[in-house]
Amino acid sequence: MPTPTACLALADGTLFYGYGIGATGTCVAELCFNTAMTGYQEIMTDPSYAGQVVTFTFPHIGNVGATPEDDESADPVAAGLVVKWDPTQPSNWRSAQTLSEWLAAKGRIGIAGVDTRRLTRAIRAQGAPHVALAHDPDGKFDIEALVRQARDFSGLEGLDLAKDVTCAQSYRWDETRWAWPNGYGTRTGAAPKVVAIDFGAKRNILRCLADAGCDVTVLPATATAEDVLAQSPDGVFLSNGPGDPAATGSYAVPMIRGVLEKELPVFGICLGHQMLALALGARTVKMNHGHHGANHPVKDLETGKVEITSMNHGFTVDSQSLPAGVTETHVSLFDGSNCGIRMADRPVFSVQYHPEASPGPQDSFYLFERFRAAMTPAG
Ligand SMILES: NC(=O)CC[C@H](N)C(=O)O
């Protein structure tokens, strides 16, 4: 058996050996598992994964290589990845690099050859363990140091990571979705002006807003209510993003409250949902091992319909804490946790899941349509 060239050390001392792919070195992070069967590149470049190593439960990861078109942000933001099988040569005409080459070019570490079923059970039992992941082509590991690094990592609770992944300056977004056949981008009538707050926005969210016919200006996470209102928006969008919502809320909540005073339509996704809930007076809590996948059933409590959704969150809005005037609109059919809210009397709403998919099903695109309709009642 060849010498293992990568080691994943959990804070409790459990070790997983495998074969290193991508960059060499060590990273320290929180560990989660994602059950999506496709879209590893979109997952690795989703800024919401900052500070996390992702274990893919689907065994064949890397089969279609990597292409710049599939990046959800400029760089991979997940700290590293864990896969079961050593990736095979890519079989895809779109592939520009192998997964390992792509990870190496982006400075991200991977480990292949891990019993990801056993590891996933450990994640479920321990609740998002802290880990150190090391890749050394010579297979030399200081195990005590790795376990110590994992133990010393403080975890995501209390961490504001949105400010690390947000854009430096505001910009306009005008790209629509790649090869999307329904012609959402070809509407007539004036495009409502949307200010999108970038807490770590995935590109496909911005594409979906553009597809829904919105004129999108992106502002950094630290934008104030004055910055937002200076754009004279018809509506405000709150993006996904990494870290602890309560920490990011320290500056985002005053901004959102300032926007709410002006009675503008507001739509939030994931971290944006959590931010809106905090601004309305609810609270957020850390989950045991979160929801990360592309087949999470969610029930729309107002229509009774079930949507299959893409999810990626480790914190959740405590539905018991929702104040009067805020309605719970969606719940997870896996564990009953909150998946959506709206203000009873105005078009201010948000969802915990990812209607932009990428990867995942597109059942929930109607939310972008709903947001557009709220800004252009006659359009
Ligand atoms: N995808 C997201 O926006 C994640 C939100 C938040 N960081 C969480 O883990 O719950």
The ligand as a Gaussian input file, in Angstrom:
#p B3LYP/6-31G(d) Opt

LIG

0 1
 N      -25.193000      29.791000       2.888000
 C      -25.218000      30.694000       3.836000
 O      -25.515000      31.867000       3.606000
 C      -24.788000      30.273000       5.223000
 C      -25.246000      31.178000       6.326000
 C      -24.520000      30.975000       7.647000
 N      -23.117000      31.254000       7.503000
 C      -24.737000      29.566000       8.158000
 O      -23.859000      28.743000       8.091000
 O      -25.801000      29.254000       8.616000

